[in-house]
């Protein structure tokens, strides 16, 4: 399997798993499932875009090593994704 296909599949499964865990452990739904899932996907796409932008900024512009940059970006985007889901999707 090509690495880009594998990354897409892994990301999709991670998104689905995170959504499921959010439903059973963390949040209660405010909306219908279709609207909720659409918002989660939109937030996930925003998270991917934010990840790419921040990695580019840290590595290409600031000269950071990619591994520490990824660790920093991971935490920033994790907090952003959680906050967006908490504020706009679940309560």
Backbone as XML, in Angstrom:
<?xml version="1.0"?>
<chain id="A" units="angstrom">
  <residue number="1" name="UNK">
    <atom name="N" x="0.853" y="-1.178" z="0.000"/>
    <atom name="CA" x="0.000" y="0.000" z="0.000"/>
    <atom name="C" x="0.900" y="1.242" z="0.000"/>
  </residue>
  <residue number="2" name="UNK">
    <atom name="N" x="0.522" y="2.217" z="-0.772"/>
    <atom name="CA" x="1.256" y="3.475" z="-0.836"/>
    <atom name="C" x="1.129" y="4.210" z="0.496"/>
  </residue>
  <residue number="3" name="UNK">
    <atom name="N" x="2.185" y="4.889" z="0.915"/>
    <atom name="CA" x="2.178" y="5.538" z="2.229"/>
    <atom name="C" x="1.113" y="6.622" z="2.349"/>
  </residue>
  <residue number="4" name="UNK">
    <atom name="N" x="0.760" y="7.311" z="1.252"/>
    <atom name="CA" x="-0.296" y="8.322" z="1.333"/>
    <atom name="C" x="-1.670" y="7.688" z="1.558"/>
  </residue>
  <residue number="5" name="UNK">
    <atom name="N" x="-1.905" y="6.560" z="0.903"/>
    <atom name="CA" x="-3.158" y="5.839" z="1.140"/>
    <atom name="C" x="-3.236" y="5.347" z="2.585"/>
  </residue>
  <residue number="6" name="UNK">
    <atom name="N" x="-2.125" y="4.810" z="3.063"/>
    <atom name="CA" x="-2.081" y="4.313" z="4.442"/>
    <atom name="C" x="-2.328" y="5.441" z="5.438"/>
  </residue>
  <residue number="7" name="UNK">
    <atom name="N" x="-1.744" y="6.614" z="5.182"/>
    <atom name="CA" x="-1.939" y="7.757" z="6.081"/>
    <atom name="C" x="-3.395" y="8.203" z="6.087"/>
  </residue>
  <residue number="8" name="UNK">
    <atom name="N" x="-4.024" y="8.229" z="4.919"/>
    <atom name="CA" x="-5.429" y="8.619" z="4.841"/>
    <atom name="C" x="-6.309" y="7.638" z="5.606"/>
  </residue>
  <residue number="9" name="UNK">
    <atom name="N" x="-6.080" y="6.355" z="5.406"/>
    <atom name="CA" x="-6.874" y="5.336" z="6.099"/>
    <atom name="C" x="-6.660" y="5.421" z="7.606"/>
  </residue>
  <residue number="10" name="UNK">
    <atom name="N" x="-5.424" y="5.563" z="8.037"/>
    <atom name="CA" x="-5.140" y="5.667" z="9.469"/>
    <atom name="C" x="-5.787" y="6.899" z="10.072"/>
  </residue>
  <residue number="11" name="UNK">
    <atom name="N" x="-5.726" y="8.022" z="9.358"/>
    <atom name="CA" x="-6.345" y="9.253" z="9.860"/>
    <atom name="C" x="-7.855" y="9.082" z="9.973"/>
  </residue>
  <residue number="12" name="UNK">
    <atom name="N" x="-8.463" y="8.455" z="8.972"/>
    <atom name="CA" x="-9.913" y="8.229" z="8.988"/>
    <atom name="C" x="-10.314" y="7.349" z="10.167"/>
  </residue>
  <residue number="13" name="UNK">
    <atom name="N" x="-9.591" y="6.260" z="10.380"/>
    <atom name="CA" x="-9.899" y="5.397" z="11.528"/>
    <atom name="C" x="-9.684" y="6.133" z="12.847"/>
  </residue>
  <residue number="14" name="UNK">
    <atom name="N" x="-8.635" y="6.936" z="12.927"/>
    <atom name="CA" x="-8.398" y="7.725" z="14.139"/>
    <atom name="C" x="-9.519" y="8.709" z="14.402"/>
  </residue>
  <residue number="15" name="UNK">
    <atom name="N" x="-10.015" y="9.352" z="13.362"/>
    <atom name="CA" x="-11.133" y="10.289" z="13.496"/>
    <atom name="C" x="-12.389" y="9.573" z="13.987"/>
  </residue>
  <residue number="16" name="UNK">
    <atom name="N" x="-12.690" y="8.437" z="13.382"/>
    <atom name="CA" x="-13.877" y="7.664" z="13.782"/>
    <atom name="C" x="-13.741" y="7.196" z="15.220"/>
  </residue>
  <residue number="17" name="UNK">
    <atom name="N" x="-12.589" y="6.674" z="15.596"/>
    <atom name="CA" x="-12.363" y="6.190" z="16.962"/>
    <atom name="C" x="-12.478" y="7.324" z="17.975"/>
  </residue>
  <residue number="18" name="UNK">
    <atom name="N" x="-11.889" y="8.478" z="17.662"/>
    <atom name="CA" x="-11.966" y="9.633" z="18.545"/>
    <atom name="C" x="-13.400" y="10.103" z="18.705"/>
  </residue>
  <residue number="19" name="UNK">
    <atom name="N" x="-14.153" y="10.136" z="17.622"/>
    <atom name="CA" x="-15.563" y="10.537" z="17.671"/>
    <atom name="C" x="-16.351" y="9.577" z="18.567"/>
  </residue>
  <residue number="20" name="UNK">
    <atom name="N" x="-16.138" y="8.292" z="18.388"/>
    <atom name="CA" x="-16.830" y="7.290" z="19.203"/>
    <atom name="C" x="-16.480" y="7.451" z="20.685"/>
  </residue>
  <residue number="21" name="UNK">
    <atom name="N" x="-15.202" y="7.601" z="21.001"/>
    <atom name="CA" x="-14.801" y="7.778" z="22.393"/>
    <atom name="C" x="-15.364" y="9.072" z="22.983"/>
  </residue>
  <residue number="22" name="UNK">
    <atom name="N" x="-15.427" y="10.113" z="22.167"/>
    <atom name="CA" x="-16.013" y="11.370" z="22.628"/>
    <atom name="C" x="-17.474" y="11.180" z="23.008"/>
  </residue>
  <residue number="23" name="UNK">
    <atom name="N" x="-18.183" y="10.389" z="22.235"/>
    <atom name="CA" x="-19.602" y="10.149" z="22.517"/>
    <atom name="C" x="-19.812" y="9.358" z="23.801"/>
  </residue>
  <residue number="24" name="UNK">
    <atom name="N" x="-18.999" y="8.330" z="24.018"/>
    <atom name="CA" x="-19.264" y="7.464" z="25.164"/>
    <atom name="C" x="-18.597" y="7.912" z="26.455"/>
  </residue>
  <residue number="25" name="UNK">
    <atom name="N" x="-17.504" y="8.673" z="26.384"/>
    <atom name="CA" x="-16.779" y="9.017" z="27.593"/>
    <atom name="C" x="-16.818" y="10.478" z="27.980"/>
  </residue>
  <residue number="26" name="UNK">
    <atom name="N" x="-16.946" y="11.369" z="27.026"/>
    <atom name="CA" x="-16.701" y="12.768" z="27.339"/>
    <atom name="C" x="-17.933" y="13.652" z="27.210"/>
  </residue>
  <residue number="27" name="UNK">
    <atom name="N" x="-18.579" y="13.619" z="26.068"/>
    <atom name="CA" x="-19.579" y="14.619" z="25.762"/>
    <atom name="C" x="-20.972" y="14.038" z="25.585"/>
  </residue>
  <residue number="28" name="UNK">
    <atom name="N" x="-21.963" y="14.920" z="25.696"/>
    <atom name="CA" x="-23.327" y="14.597" z="25.328"/>
    <atom name="C" x="-23.647" y="15.358" z="24.053"/>
  </residue>
  <residue number="29" name="UNK">
    <atom name="N" x="-24.477" y="14.761" z="23.227"/>
    <atom name="CA" x="-24.800" y="15.370" z="21.943"/>
    <atom name="C" x="-25.796" y="16.506" z="22.105"/>
  </residue>
  <residue number="30" name="UNK">
    <atom name="N" x="-25.623" y="17.561" z="21.306"/>
    <atom name="CA" x="-26.562" y="18.681" z="21.250"/>
    <atom name="C" x="-27.418" y="18.634" z="19.997"/>
  </residue>
  <residue number="31" name="UNK">
    <atom name="N" x="-26.969" y="17.942" z="18.978"/>
    <atom name="CA" x="-27.602" y="17.950" z="17.664"/>
    <atom name="C" x="-27.845" y="16.529" z="17.186"/>
  </residue>
  <residue number="32" name="UNK">
    <atom name="N" x="-28.427" y="16.426" z="16.002"/>
    <atom name="CA" x="-28.567" y="15.123" z="15.364"/>
    <atom name="C" x="-27.208" y="14.595" z="14.954"/>
  </residue>
  <residue number="33" name="UNK">
    <atom name="N" x="-27.098" y="13.300" z="14.810"/>
    <atom name="CA" x="-25.814" y="12.669" z="14.510"/>
    <atom name="C" x="-25.201" y="13.144" z="13.194"/>
  </residue>
  <residue number="34" name="UNK">
    <atom name="N" x="-26.010" y="13.355" z="12.153"/>
    <atom name="CA" x="-25.462" y="13.788" z="10.861"/>
    <atom name="C" x="-24.823" y="15.172" z="10.977"/>
  </residue>
  <residue number="35" name="UNK">
    <atom name="N" x="-25.508" y="16.097" z="11.630"/>
    <atom name="CA" x="-24.957" y="17.447" z="11.812"/>
    <atom name="C" x="-23.713" y="17.398" z="12.682"/>
  </residue>
  <residue number="36" name="UNK">
    <atom name="N" x="-23.775" y="16.596" z="13.722"/>
    <atom name="CA" x="-22.642" y="16.452" z="14.634"/>
    <atom name="C" x="-21.418" y="15.897" z="13.915"/>
  </residue>
  <residue number="37" name="UNK">
    <atom name="N" x="-21.618" y="14.837" z="13.146"/>
    <atom name="CA" x="-20.509" y="14.224" z="12.421"/>
    <atom name="C" x="-19.938" y="15.187" z="11.384"/>
  </residue>
  <residue number="38" name="UNK">
    <atom name="N" x="-20.781" y="15.946" z="10.721"/>
    <atom name="CA" x="-20.313" y="16.932" z="9.742"/>
    <atom name="C" x="-19.424" y="17.978" z="10.413"/>
  </residue>
  <residue number="39" name="UNK">
    <atom name="N" x="-19.817" y="18.415" z="11.592"/>
    <atom name="CA" x="-19.015" y="19.397" z="12.316"/>
    <atom name="C" x="-17.691" y="18.800" z="12.774"/>
  </residue>
  <residue number="40" name="UNK">
    <atom name="N" x="-17.705" y="17.565" z="13.229"/>
    <atom name="CA" x="-16.474" y="16.902" z="13.661"/>
    <atom name="C" x="-15.511" y="16.777" z="12.481"/>
  </residue>
  <residue number="41" name="UNK">
    <atom name="N" x="-16.033" y="16.417" z="11.322"/>
    <atom name="CA" x="-15.190" y="16.297" z="10.134"/>
    <atom name="C" x="-14.629" y="17.658" z="9.740"/>
  </residue>
  <residue number="42" name="UNK">
    <atom name="N" x="-15.451" y="18.692" z="9.779"/>
    <atom name="CA" x="-14.979" y="20.038" z="9.444"/>
    <atom name="C" x="-13.871" y="20.482" z="10.399"/>
  </residue>
  <residue number="43" name="UNK">
    <atom name="N" x="-14.040" y="20.200" z="11.678"/>
    <atom name="CA" x="-13.013" y="20.544" z="12.666"/>
    <atom name="C" x="-11.740" y="19.733" z="12.412"/>
  </residue>
  <residue number="44" name="UNK">
    <atom name="N" x="-11.893" y="18.459" z="12.049"/>
    <atom name="CA" x="-10.730" y="17.617" z="11.751"/>
    <atom name="C" x="-9.971" y="18.142" z="10.538"/>
  </residue>
  <residue number="45" name="UNK">
    <atom name="N" x="-10.691" y="18.578" z="9.513"/>
    <atom name="CA" x="-10.028" y="19.154" z="8.339"/>
    <atom name="C" x="-9.280" y="20.428" z="8.749"/>
  </residue>
  <residue number="46" name="UNK">
    <atom name="N" x="-9.908" y="21.248" z="9.588"/>
    <atom name="CA" x="-9.225" y="22.428" z="10.107"/>
    <atom name="C" x="-7.984" y="22.058" z="10.883"/>
  </residue>
  <residue number="47" name="UNK">
    <atom name="N" x="-8.055" y="20.981" z="11.653"/>
    <atom name="CA" x="-6.897" y="20.515" z="12.408"/>
    <atom name="C" x="-5.765" y="20.052" z="11.510"/>
  </residue>
  <residue number="48" name="UNK">
    <atom name="N" x="-6.096" y="19.376" z="10.425"/>
    <atom name="CA" x="-5.071" y="18.945" z="9.470"/>
    <atom name="C" x="-4.412" y="20.161" z="8.825"/>
  </residue>
  <residue number="49" name="UNK">
    <atom name="N" x="-5.217" y="21.133" z="8.420"/>
    <atom name="CA" x="-4.669" y="22.347" z="7.811"/>
    <atom name="C" x="-3.790" y="23.115" z="8.796"/>
  </residue>
  <residue number="50" name="UNK">
    <atom name="N" x="-4.243" y="23.203" z="10.047"/>
    <atom name="CA" x="-3.452" y="23.874" z="11.079"/>
    <atom name="C" x="-2.137" y="23.138" z="11.321"/>
  </residue>
  <residue number="51" name="UNK">
    <atom name="N" x="-2.193" y="21.827" z="11.340"/>
    <atom name="CA" x="-0.988" y="21.014" z="11.512"/>
    <atom name="C" x="0.021" y="21.304" z="10.411"/>
  </residue>
  <residue number="52" name="UNK">
    <atom name="N" x="-0.440" y="21.269" z="9.171"/>
    <atom name="CA" x="0.456" y="21.499" z="8.042"/>
    <atom name="C" x="1.051" y="22.910" z="8.081"/>
  </residue>
  <residue number="53" name="UNK">
    <atom name="N" x="0.227" y="23.902" z="8.373"/>
    <atom name="CA" x="0.691" y="25.283" z="8.427"/>
    <atom name="C" x="1.740" y="25.479" z="9.524"/>
  </residue>
  <residue number="54" name="UNK">
    <atom name="N" x="1.442" y="24.959" z="10.719"/>
    <atom name="CA" x="2.380" y="25.118" z="11.827"/>
    <atom name="C" x="3.683" y="24.359" z="11.590"/>
  </residue>
  <residue number="55" name="UNK">
    <atom name="N" x="3.588" y="23.144" z="11.052"/>
    <atom name="CA" x="4.814" y="22.393" z="10.747"/>
    <atom name="C" x="5.670" y="23.142" z="9.732"/>
  </residue>
  <residue number="56" name="UNK">
    <atom name="N" x="5.034" y="23.649" z="8.702"/>
    <atom name="CA" x="5.767" y="24.423" z="7.700"/>
    <atom name="C" x="6.434" y="25.640" z="8.352"/>
  </residue>
  <residue number="57" name="UNK">
    <atom name="N" x="5.679" y="26.334" z="9.208"/>
    <atom name="CA" x="6.228" y="27.528" z="9.860"/>
    <atom name="C" x="7.408" y="27.177" z="10.768"/>
  </residue>
  <residue number="58" name="UNK">
    <atom name="N" x="7.288" y="26.113" z="11.543"/>
    <atom name="CA" x="8.350" y="25.750" z="12.473"/>
    <atom name="C" x="9.581" y="25.179" z="11.765"/>
  </residue>
  <residue number="59" name="UNK">
    <atom name="N" x="9.363" y="24.345" z="10.757"/>
    <atom name="CA" x="10.490" y="23.675" z="10.107"/>
    <atom name="C" x="11.104" y="24.551" z="9.012"/>
  </residue>
  <residue number="60" name="UNK">
    <atom name="N" x="10.291" y="25.005" z="8.071"/>
    <atom name="CA" x="10.818" y="25.757" z="6.929"/>
    <atom name="C" x="11.230" y="27.175" z="7.310"/>
  </residue>
  <residue number="61" name="UNK">
    <atom name="N" x="10.461" y="27.822" z="8.170"/>
    <atom name="CA" x="10.748" y="29.222" z="8.498"/>
    <atom name="C" x="11.596" y="29.392" z="9.753"/>
  </residue>
  <residue number="62" name="UNK">
    <atom name="N" x="11.331" y="28.606" z="10.780"/>
    <atom name="CA" x="12.067" y="28.771" z="12.033"/>
    <atom name="C" x="13.281" y="27.850" z="12.116"/>
  </residue>
  <residue number="63" name="UNK">
    <atom name="N" x="13.420" y="26.910" z="11.190"/>
    <atom name="CA" x="14.585" y="26.036" z="11.161"/>
    <atom name="C" x="14.599" y="24.942" z="12.214"/>
  </residue>
  <residue number="64" name="UNK">
    <atom name="N" x="13.434" y="24.631" z="12.787"/>
    <atom name="CA" x="13.377" y="23.561" z="13.790"/>
    <atom name="C" x="13.533" y="22.201" z="13.135"/>
  </residue>
  <residue number="65" name="UNK">
    <atom name="N" x="14.010" y="21.252" z="13.915"/>
    <atom name="CA" x="14.027" y="19.858" z="13.496"/>
    <atom name="C" x="12.574" y="19.383" z="13.397"/>
  </residue>
  <residue number="66" name="UNK">
    <atom name="N" x="12.244" y="18.543" z="12.407"/>
    <atom name="CA" x="10.854" y="18.117" z="12.223"/>
    <atom name="C" x="10.236" y="17.364" z="13.410"/>
  </residue>
  <residue number="67" name="UNK">
    <atom name="N" x="11.019" y="16.567" z="14.119"/>
    <atom name="CA" x="10.455" y="15.773" z="15.218"/>
    <atom name="C" x="9.999" y="16.658" z="16.383"/>
  </residue>
  <residue number="68" name="UNK">
    <atom name="N" x="10.838" y="17.531" z="16.925"/>
    <atom name="CA" x="10.348" y="18.418" z="17.990"/>
    <atom name="C" x="9.215" y="19.329" z="17.502"/>
  </residue>
  <residue number="69" name="UNK">
    <atom name="N" x="9.291" y="19.757" z="16.245"/>
    <atom name="CA" x="8.221" y="20.598" z="15.699"/>
    <atom name="C" x="6.908" y="19.835" z="15.694"/>
  </residue>
  <residue number="70" name="UNK">
    <atom name="N" x="6.937" y="18.573" z="15.298"/>
    <atom name="CA" x="5.725" y="17.754" z="15.267"/>
    <atom name="C" x="5.150" y="17.569" z="16.665"/>
  </residue>
  <residue number="71" name="UNK">
    <atom name="N" x="6.003" y="17.384" z="17.647"/>
    <atom name="CA" x="5.536" y="17.211" z="19.030"/>
    <atom name="C" x="4.839" y="18.484" z="19.514"/>
  </residue>
  <residue number="72" name="UNK">
    <atom name="N" x="5.431" y="19.627" z="19.234"/>
    <atom name="CA" x="4.809" y="20.903" z="19.632"/>
    <atom name="C" x="3.478" y="21.097" z="18.915"/>
  </residue>
  <residue number="73" name="UNK">
    <atom name="N" x="3.485" y="20.859" z="17.606"/>
    <atom name="CA" x="2.267" y="21.039" z="16.804"/>
    <atom name="C" x="1.181" y="20.071" z="17.251"/>
  </residue>
  <residue number="74" name="UNK">
    <atom name="N" x="1.558" y="18.858" z="17.570"/>
    <atom name="CA" x="0.597" y="17.862" z="18.032"/>
    <atom name="C" x="-0.202" y="18.386" z="19.222"/>
  </residue>
  <residue number="75" name="UNK">
    <atom name="N" x="0.470" y="18.961" z="20.197"/>
    <atom name="CA" x="-0.214" y="19.468" z="21.391"/>
    <atom name="C" x="-1.071" y="20.694" z="21.088"/>
  </residue>
  <residue number="76" name="UNK">
    <atom name="N" x="-0.577" y="21.574" z="20.244"/>
    <atom name="CA" x="-1.358" y="22.764" z="19.874"/>
    <atom name="C" x="-2.643" y="22.345" z="19.178"/>
  </residue>
  <residue number="77" name="UNK">
    <atom name="N" x="-2.539" y="21.450" z="18.213"/>
    <atom name="CA" x="-3.714" y="21.027" z="17.446"/>
    <atom name="C" x="-4.646" y="20.168" z="18.296"/>
  </residue>
  <residue number="78" name="UNK">
    <atom name="N" x="-4.094" y="19.361" z="19.189"/>
    <atom name="CA" x="-4.930" y="18.571" z="20.090"/>
    <atom name="C" x="-5.818" y="19.480" z="20.936"/>
  </residue>
  <residue number="79" name="UNK">
    <atom name="N" x="-5.235" y="20.514" z="21.499"/>
    <atom name="CA" x="-6.005" y="21.454" z="22.321"/>
    <atom name="C" x="-7.016" y="22.202" z="21.462"/>
  </residue>
  <residue number="80" name="UNK">
    <atom name="N" x="-6.616" y="22.609" z="20.271"/>
    <atom name="CA" x="-7.532" y="23.298" z="19.356"/>
    <atom name="C" x="-8.716" y="22.398" z="18.988"/>
  </residue>
  <residue number="81" name="UNK">
    <atom name="N" x="-8.431" y="21.147" z="18.597"/>
    <atom name="CA" x="-9.510" y="20.218" z="18.230"/>
    <atom name="C" x="-10.461" y="19.977" z="19.398"/>
  </residue>
  <residue number="82" name="UNK">
    <atom name="N" x="-9.910" y="19.736" z="20.573"/>
    <atom name="CA" x="-10.747" y="19.495" z="21.746"/>
    <atom name="C" x="-11.619" y="20.710" z="22.040"/>
  </residue>
  <residue number="83" name="UNK">
    <atom name="N" x="-11.011" y="21.885" z="22.049"/>
    <atom name="CA" x="-11.765" y="23.106" z="22.331"/>
    <atom name="C" x="-12.873" y="23.368" z="21.323"/>
  </residue>
  <residue number="84" name="UNK">
    <atom name="N" x="-12.571" y="23.166" z="20.050"/>
    <atom name="CA" x="-13.586" y="23.377" z="19.014"/>
    <atom name="C" x="-14.733" y="22.383" z="19.142"/>
  </residue>
  <residue number="85" name="UNK">
    <atom name="N" x="-14.403" y="21.131" z="19.413"/>
    <atom name="CA" x="-15.468" y="20.124" z="19.592"/>
    <atom name="C" x="-16.289" y="20.421" z="20.828"/>
  </residue>
  <residue number="86" name="UNK">
    <atom name="N" x="-15.639" y="20.802" z="21.890"/>
    <atom name="CA" x="-16.343" y="21.130" z="23.136"/>
    <atom name="C" x="-17.254" y="22.328" z="22.944"/>
  </residue>
  <residue number="87" name="UNK">
    <atom name="N" x="-16.786" y="23.355" z="22.262"/>
    <atom name="CA" x="-17.556" y="24.591" z="22.102"/>
    <atom name="C" x="-18.660" y="24.479" z="21.061"/>
  </residue>
  <residue number="88" name="UNK">
    <atom name="N" x="-18.416" y="23.762" z="19.963"/>
    <atom name="CA" x="-19.354" y="23.806" z="18.849"/>
    <atom name="C" x="-20.102" y="22.516" z="18.560"/>
  </residue>
  <residue number="89" name="UNK">
    <atom name="N" x="-19.610" y="21.378" z="19.021"/>
    <atom name="CA" x="-20.258" y="20.114" z="18.678"/>
    <atom name="C" x="-20.955" y="19.496" z="19.892"/>
  </residue>
  <residue number="90" name="UNK">
    <atom name="N" x="-20.240" y="19.387" z="20.981"/>
    <atom name="CA" x="-20.752" y="18.738" z="22.179"/>
    <atom name="C" x="-20.815" y="19.740" z="23.321"/>
  </residue>
  <residue number="91" name="UNK">
    <atom name="N" x="-21.433" y="19.334" z="24.392"/>
    <atom name="CA" x="-21.403" y="20.188" z="25.599"/>
    <atom name="C" x="-21.190" y="19.347" z="26.817"/>
  </residue>
</chain>
